[in-house]
Amino acid sequence: MGEQDPSDRLKGDQPKELKENGTGSFSQFSSSVRAMVRIRQKYQAMKKRRLEISALSQSIMSPRSTSPKYFTFENLHETLNSKPASPRKRKKKRKVMYPSSSLRAVPTKERSRAKNCLYLLCIIVFLQVYNAIENLDDHVLKYDLDGLEKTLNREVFGQHEVTERLLGHLHDYLSTYVHNKPLVLSLHGPTGVGKSHVGRLLAQHFRSVVGDELVMQYFVLHHCPTEDDIPQCTKSLDSNISEMVNQAEEMEKIPVFIFDEVEHMPRELLDTLRELIQPQNNNEYLNAIYILISNLGHEDITKFVLHNSSVAVSGRLSLSQELTPLLNSHLQRYHMLFLEAEFLPFMLLEKSHVMDCFIDEMSREGFYPDRSHVERLAEELSYYIVGEREFSHTGCRQVVAKVNLL
């Protein structure tokens, strides 16, 4: 016979025991019932849990995936311990990522031939510039401006600023041979301040370095004394300047033209000179130096120097530079020739400068320059007195005459 179910056995034995004993033990009955209830609850719980797992796995797995259609205990432990998969989230659109500066594969460096050509070009340009600078220095050396500077500092008194500006203009112009316009320097100042003396020193110096044929020293009252001579003087001046500039072009030198006493020059001569200075002329006319000497504007210079002699000049321009606009407006009204000129105003000479003139002239004439004697000679001249400073009315003009009387 097959085995009997424990529940059936209990059900069959229970009335039999109750009938045999008459009264059954209630505790034994209740324990059996509780055991049956617990078994049933566990079974129901396991069945519910299995259904939940099966539904969850079906929702996650693809339709083609195979899953058991009936309950088994195989792989149950792994299924219980595994975490349920989270629902698939919608992927966000990725940002555009640019490559970083560091490259995984470093490109091989190839030497460019253009760099070598560039280096060679830089070297050639440097050598050309260096050679040009050397040529400029060589061109200036031919005119010996250092010697001219020593001569001016030794023989011109009280005009240190003017001589510096004069040498600066000459150095800049003589540094090269090709120019787009001639150099025109206009020397202005009162009587006896050294204008004509500077003109003579310049003529002597340039005659020694470029030759007599390339230097013209023109005195208006000597070369053109009367009005009847003006047409002939105009023609002669034009032909002489043309001949000199052509000769200088052949010799590759710069001629120098010095005109003294310009205030006495007739307007016809001034017009002729302006036509020669104009930049529209040929190349040979553009390589020349013109020095104009006159006392035009001397009243303005005297008033300006006396008015500003006692004013502190710290943080200001020099008196010579401040005078330039004043002379410019005055002289341009006099004649259009001065439009092309660089102005060099000479200042009034003080008493100490006049004494230096006496010492120099007495040394030339063979007199011993006694200090007390020089002071007595200087006291005989007239002066403008501004504060503690004394400015000579006639500069050093009367020095030679007084030394000749000794």
Contacts in CASP RR format, 6 or more apart in sequence:
PFRMAT RR
TARGET T0000
AUTHOR 0000-0000-0000
METHOD contacts of the structure
MODEL  1
MGEQDPSDRLKGDQPKELKENGTGSFSQFSSSVRAMVRIRQKYQAMKKRR
LEISALSQSIMSPRSTSPKYFTFENLHETLNSKPASPRKRKKKRKVMYPS
SSLRAVPTKERSRAKNCLYLLCIIVFLQVYNAIENLDDHVLKYDLDGLEK
TLNREVFGQHEVTERLLGHLHDYLSTYVHNKPLVLSLHGPTGVGKSHVGR
LLAQHFRSVVGDELVMQYFVLHHCPTEDDIPQCTKSLDSNISEMVNQAEE
MEKIPVFIFDEVEHMPRELLDTLRELIQPQNNNEYLNAIYILISNLGHED
ITKFVLHNSSVAVSGRLSLSQELTPLLNSHLQRYHMLFLEAEFLPFMLLE
KSHVMDCFIDEMSREGFYPDRSHVERLAEELSYYIVGEREFSHTGCRQVV
AKVNLL
7 36 0 8 1.000
10 32 0 8 1.000
14 29 0 8 1.000
17 24 0 8 1.000
18 24 0 8 1.000
47 71 0 8 1.000
49 80 0 8 1.000
50 71 0 8 1.000
53 79 0 8 1.000
53 80 0 8 1.000
54 67 0 8 1.000
56 84 0 8 1.000
57 67 0 8 1.000
57 79 0 8 1.000
58 67 0 8 1.000
60 84 0 8 1.000
60 85 0 8 1.000
61 67 0 8 1.000
68 74 0 8 1.000
136 175 0 8 1.000
136 176 0 8 1.000
139 174 0 8 1.000
139 175 0 8 1.000
139 176 0 8 1.000
139 177 0 8 1.000
140 171 0 8 1.000
140 174 0 8 1.000
140 175 0 8 1.000
142 209 0 8 1.000
142 253 0 8 1.000
143 170 0 8 1.000
143 174 0 8 1.000
143 206 0 8 1.000
143 209 0 8 1.000
143 210 0 8 1.000
144 205 0 8 1.000
144 208 0 8 1.000
144 209 0 8 1.000
145 167 0 8 1.000
145 170 0 8 1.000
145 171 0 8 1.000
145 174 0 8 1.000
147 205 0 8 1.000
148 167 0 8 1.000
148 170 0 8 1.000
148 201 0 8 1.000
148 202 0 8 1.000
148 205 0 8 1.000
149 163 0 8 1.000
149 167 0 8 1.000
151 201 0 8 1.000
151 205 0 8 1.000
152 163 0 8 1.000
152 166 0 8 1.000
152 167 0 8 1.000
152 198 0 8 1.000
152 201 0 8 1.000
153 160 0 8 1.000
153 163 0 8 1.000
155 197 0 8 1.000
155 201 0 8 1.000
155 360 0 8 1.000
156 163 0 8 1.000
156 194 0 8 1.000
156 197 0 8 1.000
156 198 0 8 1.000
156 201 0 8 1.000
157 349 0 8 1.000
157 353 0 8 1.000
157 356 0 8 1.000
157 357 0 8 1.000
157 360 0 8 1.000
157 396 0 8 1.000
158 347 0 8 1.000
158 349 0 8 1.000
158 350 0 8 1.000
158 353 0 8 1.000
158 356 0 8 1.000
159 193 0 8 1.000
159 194 0 8 1.000
159 198 0 8 1.000
159 346 0 8 1.000
159 347 0 8 1.000
161 318 0 8 1.000
161 319 0 8 1.000
161 320 0 8 1.000
161 347 0 8 1.000
162 187 0 8 1.000
162 198 0 8 1.000
162 320 0 8 1.000
162 344 0 8 1.000
162 345 0 8 1.000
162 346 0 8 1.000
162 347 0 8 1.000
163 198 0 8 1.000
165 320 0 8 1.000
165 344 0 8 1.000
166 185 0 8 1.000
166 198 0 8 1.000
166 344 0 8 1.000
169 183 0 8 1.000
169 185 0 8 1.000
169 342 0 8 1.000
170 183 0 8 1.000
170 289 0 8 1.000
173 179 0 8 1.000
173 183 0 8 1.000
173 254 0 8 1.000
173 289 0 8 1.000
174 254 0 8 1.000
177 252 0 8 1.000
177 254 0 8 1.000
177 287 0 8 1.000
178 283 0 8 1.000
178 287 0 8 1.000
179 286 0 8 1.000
179 287 0 8 1.000
180 279 0 8 1.000
180 286 0 8 1.000
181 277 0 8 1.000
181 279 0 8 1.000
181 286 0 8 1.000
181 340 0 8 1.000
182 277 0 8 1.000
182 285 0 8 1.000
182 286 0 8 1.000
182 287 0 8 1.000
182 288 0 8 1.000
182 289 0 8 1.000
182 290 0 8 1.000
182 340 0 8 1.000
183 288 0 8 1.000
183 289 0 8 1.000
183 290 0 8 1.000
183 342 0 8 1.000
184 277 0 8 1.000
184 290 0 8 1.000
184 292 0 8 1.000
184 340 0 8 1.000
184 341 0 8 1.000
184 342 0 8 1.000
185 289 0 8 1.000
185 290 0 8 1.000
185 291 0 8 1.000
185 292 0 8 1.000
185 341 0 8 1.000
185 342 0 8 1.000
185 344 0 8 1.000
186 292 0 8 1.000
186 294 0 8 1.000
186 331 0 8 1.000
186 338 0 8 1.000
186 341 0 8 1.000
186 342 0 8 1.000
186 343 0 8 1.000
186 344 0 8 1.000
187 195 0 8 1.000
187 198 0 8 1.000
187 199 0 8 1.000
187 291 0 8 1.000
187 292 0 8 1.000
187 293 0 8 1.000
187 294 0 8 1.000
187 344 0 8 1.000
187 346 0 8 1.000
188 195 0 8 1.000
188 294 0 8 1.000
188 295 0 8 1.000
188 296 0 8 1.000
188 297 0 8 1.000
188 298 0 8 1.000
188 301 0 8 1.000
188 327 0 8 1.000
188 331 0 8 1.000
188 343 0 8 1.000
188 344 0 8 1.000
188 345 0 8 1.000
188 346 0 8 1.000
189 195 0 8 1.000
189 295 0 8 1.000
189 297 0 8 1.000
189 298 0 8 1.000
189 301 0 8 1.000
189 345 0 8 1.000
189 346 0 8 1.000
190 295 0 8 1.000
190 298 0 8 1.000
190 301 0 8 1.000
190 302 0 8 1.000
190 346 0 8 1.000
190 348 0 8 1.000
190 395 0 8 1.000
191 295 0 8 1.000
191 298 0 8 1.000
191 394 0 8 1.000
191 395 0 8 1.000
191 397 0 8 1.000
192 349 0 8 1.000
192 394 0 8 1.000
192 395 0 8 1.000
192 396 0 8 1.000
192 397 0 8 1.000
193 346 0 8 1.000
193 347 0 8 1.000
193 348 0 8 1.000
193 349 0 8 1.000
193 395 0 8 1.000
193 396 0 8 1.000
194 346 0 8 1.000
194 396 0 8 1.000
195 293 0 8 1.000
195 294 0 8 1.000
195 295 0 8 1.000
195 346 0 8 1.000
196 260 0 8 1.000
196 293 0 8 1.000
198 293 0 8 1.000
199 217 0 8 1.000
199 258 0 8 1.000
199 260 0 8 1.000
199 291 0 8 1.000
199 293 0 8 1.000
200 217 0 8 1.000
202 256 0 8 1.000
202 258 0 8 1.000
202 291 0 8 1.000
203 215 0 8 1.000
203 217 0 8 1.000
203 256 0 8 1.000
203 258 0 8 1.000
206 214 0 8 1.000
206 215 0 8 1.000
206 256 0 8 1.000
207 215 0 8 1.000
210 248 0 8 1.000
210 253 0 8 1.000
210 254 0 8 1.000
210 255 0 8 1.000
210 256 0 8 1.000
213 244 0 8 1.000
213 247 0 8 1.000
214 244 0 8 1.000
214 247 0 8 1.000
214 248 0 8 1.000
214 251 0 8 1.000
214 253 0 8 1.000
214 254 0 8 1.000
214 255 0 8 1.000
214 256 0 8 1.000
215 255 0 8 1.000
215 256 0 8 1.000
215 258 0 8 1.000
216 240 0 8 1.000
216 241 0 8 1.000
216 244 0 8 1.000
216 255 0 8 1.000
216 256 0 8 1.000
216 257 0 8 1.000
216 258 0 8 1.000
217 258 0 8 1.000
217 260 0 8 1.000
218 237 0 8 1.000
218 257 0 8 1.000
218 258 0 8 1.000
218 259 0 8 1.000
218 260 0 8 1.000
219 260 0 8 1.000
219 261 0 8 1.000
220 259 0 8 1.000
220 260 0 8 1.000
220 261 0 8 1.000
220 262 0 8 1.000
220 264 0 8 1.000
220 265 0 8 1.000
220 269 0 8 1.000
221 261 0 8 1.000
221 264 0 8 1.000
223 233 0 8 1.000
224 230 0 8 1.000
224 233 0 8 1.000
224 265 0 8 1.000
224 266 0 8 1.000
224 269 0 8 1.000
227 266 0 8 1.000
230 266 0 8 1.000
230 268 0 8 1.000
230 269 0 8 1.000
231 268 0 8 1.000
233 266 0 8 1.000
233 269 0 8 1.000
234 268 0 8 1.000
234 269 0 8 1.000
234 272 0 8 1.000
237 269 0 8 1.000
237 272 0 8 1.000
237 273 0 8 1.000
238 272 0 8 1.000
238 276 0 8 1.000
241 257 0 8 1.000
241 276 0 8 1.000
244 255 0 8 1.000
244 257 0 8 1.000
245 255 0 8 1.000
245 284 0 8 1.000
245 285 0 8 1.000
245 287 0 8 1.000
245 288 0 8 1.000
246 284 0 8 1.000
247 255 0 8 1.000
248 254 0 8 1.000
248 255 0 8 1.000
248 284 0 8 1.000
248 287 0 8 1.000
248 288 0 8 1.000
249 283 0 8 1.000
249 284 0 8 1.000
249 287 0 8 1.000
254 287 0 8 1.000
254 288 0 8 1.000
254 289 0 8 1.000
255 287 0 8 1.000
255 288 0 8 1.000
255 289 0 8 1.000
256 288 0 8 1.000
256 289 0 8 1.000
256 291 0 8 1.000
257 288 0 8 1.000
257 289 0 8 1.000
257 290 0 8 1.000
257 291 0 8 1.000
258 291 0 8 1.000
258 293 0 8 1.000
259 265 0 8 1.000
259 273 0 8 1.000
259 290 0 8 1.000
259 291 0 8 1.000
259 292 0 8 1.000
259 293 0 8 1.000
260 293 0 8 1.000
261 293 0 8 1.000
261 294 0 8 1.000
262 270 0 8 1.000
262 292 0 8 1.000
262 293 0 8 1.000
262 294 0 8 1.000
262 296 0 8 1.000
263 294 0 8 1.000
263 295 0 8 1.000
263 296 0 8 1.000
265 273 0 8 1.000
267 335 0 8 1.000
270 335 0 8 1.000
270 337 0 8 1.000
273 290 0 8 1.000
273 337 0 8 1.000
274 335 0 8 1.000
274 336 0 8 1.000
274 337 0 8 1.000
274 340 0 8 1.000
276 285 0 8 1.000
277 290 0 8 1.000
277 337 0 8 1.000
277 340 0 8 1.000
278 340 0 8 1.000
279 286 0 8 1.000
292 337 0 8 1.000
292 338 0 8 1.000
292 341 0 8 1.000
296 330 0 8 1.000
296 331 0 8 1.000
296 334 0 8 1.000
297 327 0 8 1.000
297 330 0 8 1.000
297 331 0 8 1.000
300 323 0 8 1.000
300 326 0 8 1.000
300 327 0 8 1.000
300 330 0 8 1.000
301 323 0 8 1.000
301 327 0 8 1.000
301 345 0 8 1.000
301 346 0 8 1.000
301 347 0 8 1.000
301 348 0 8 1.000
302 348 0 8 1.000
302 384 0 8 1.000
304 319 0 8 1.000
304 322 0 8 1.000
304 323 0 8 1.000
304 326 0 8 1.000
305 319 0 8 1.000
305 347 0 8 1.000
305 348 0 8 1.000
305 391 0 8 1.000
306 348 0 8 1.000
306 384 0 8 1.000
306 386 0 8 1.000
306 391 0 8 1.000
308 319 0 8 1.000
308 322 0 8 1.000
309 386 0 8 1.000
309 389 0 8 1.000
309 391 0 8 1.000
310 386 0 8 1.000
310 387 0 8 1.000
310 389 0 8 1.000
313 319 0 8 1.000
316 322 0 8 1.000
319 347 0 8 1.000
320 344 0 8 1.000
320 345 0 8 1.000
320 347 0 8 1.000
323 343 0 8 1.000
323 345 0 8 1.000
324 343 0 8 1.000
324 345 0 8 1.000
327 343 0 8 1.000
327 345 0 8 1.000
328 338 0 8 1.000
328 343 0 8 1.000
331 338 0 8 1.000
331 341 0 8 1.000
331 343 0 8 1.000
332 338 0 8 1.000
332 339 0 8 1.000
348 384 0 8 1.000
348 391 0 8 1.000
348 392 0 8 1.000
348 395 0 8 1.000
349 357 0 8 1.000
349 391 0 8 1.000
349 392 0 8 1.000
349 395 0 8 1.000
349 396 0 8 1.000
350 389 0 8 1.000
350 390 0 8 1.000
350 391 0 8 1.000
350 392 0 8 1.000
351 378 0 8 1.000
351 383 0 8 1.000
351 390 0 8 1.000
351 391 0 8 1.000
351 392 0 8 1.000
353 392 0 8 1.000
353 395 0 8 1.000
353 396 0 8 1.000
354 378 0 8 1.000
354 381 0 8 1.000
354 392 0 8 1.000
354 395 0 8 1.000
354 396 0 8 1.000
354 399 0 8 1.000
355 374 0 8 1.000
355 375 0 8 1.000
355 378 0 8 1.000
357 395 0 8 1.000
357 396 0 8 1.000
357 399 0 8 1.000
358 369 0 8 1.000
358 374 0 8 1.000
358 377 0 8 1.000
358 378 0 8 1.000
358 399 0 8 1.000
358 402 0 8 1.000
358 403 0 8 1.000
359 369 0 8 1.000
359 374 0 8 1.000
361 399 0 8 1.000
361 400 0 8 1.000
361 403 0 8 1.000
362 368 0 8 1.000
362 369 0 8 1.000
362 374 0 8 1.000
362 403 0 8 1.000
362 406 0 8 1.000
363 369 0 8 1.000
365 403 0 8 1.000
365 404 0 8 1.000
365 406 0 8 1.000
367 403 0 8 1.000
367 406 0 8 1.000
377 402 0 8 1.000
377 403 0 8 1.000
380 402 0 8 1.000
381 392 0 8 1.000
381 393 0 8 1.000
381 394 0 8 1.000
381 395 0 8 1.000
381 398 0 8 1.000
382 392 0 8 1.000
382 393 0 8 1.000
382 394 0 8 1.000
383 390 0 8 1.000
383 391 0 8 1.000
383 392 0 8 1.000
383 393 0 8 1.000
384 390 0 8 1.000
384 391 0 8 1.000
384 392 0 8 1.000
384 393 0 8 1.000
END
